[in-house]
Amino acid sequence: MINKNSVNKAVIFNIMRYCIHDGPGIRTTVFLKGCPLSCRWCHNPEGINPEPEQIEKEIIGYEISAEDLMKEIKKDALFYEQSGGGVTFSGGEPLFQADFLLDLLRKCKNDFIKTAVDTCGYCDTQILLEITKFTDYFLYDIKFADSSSHEKFCGVPNDLILKNLNKLSQVKVKLLIRIPVIPGVNDSISGMTDIYNLIKNFSNIETVHLLPYHNIHSGKYESFGKQYELSNLSNDKSPYMEAIEKLFSKRFKIKIGG
């Protein structure tokens, strides 16, 4: 049963304004804490733990009410209107705090603010489908077509992720697919062809974003007392990037990065 009542507070760790890579137009991106995945290349390790954390002298994450967060979102309403933008809920994994997210999406819809949800797709299917009623765009991450590889590098199998992606392909919502291209991990042409075959017949995919790997975030891990597991990986882009771009451009509009 979906909780229809207002959920008063959530834990977030950042609000970024004037974003241009998290959906169309100029956007405000809200980063919610908590994620069920543990991707070895995660750019936001501060978003994995759902609770506020003290790192050295800094507290990462804080509680905020739905009402106060809406006040922050509305500060940029003029930019949304002029650019066709809106608010993007990211993380972590925004569906980790699904009741709060659903409440915020309803509030945004009531105020005519366009919304996007940046998700890994590892979430309750019923809640995801409820959220589609109040969401304009989904930024949906796909790392592997193969479930065992996904579990090895991301901590969980991807059966539920692919099931939810298939469900989203059947509803009236726009999809922006995001594929991190990690050299030596998921950048083989055969693996990328498997992903392409999974999505090639979906009619509501607006863009496929191919995300080149970089390790500039690796220093964060030391601050959190964690080891960055891909520290021996070259920061060079995949040697197969042009071939991967050519593969997906047979069917989709492609964007490198973003």
Buried (B, 14 or more C-beta within 10 A) or exposed (E): EEEEEBBEBBBBBBBEEEBEBBBBBBBBBBBBBBBBBEBBBBBBBBBBBBEBBEEEEEEBBEEBBBEEBBEBBBEBBEBBBEBEBBBBBBBBBBBBBBBBBBBBBBBBBEEEBBBBBBBBBBBEBEBBBBBBEBBBBBBBBBBBBBBEBBBEBBBBBBEBBBEBBEBBBEBEBBBBBBBBBBBEBBBEEEBBBEBBEBBBEBEEBBBBBBBBBEBEBBEBBEEBEEEBBBEEBEEEBBEBBEEBBEBBEEBBEBBEEB
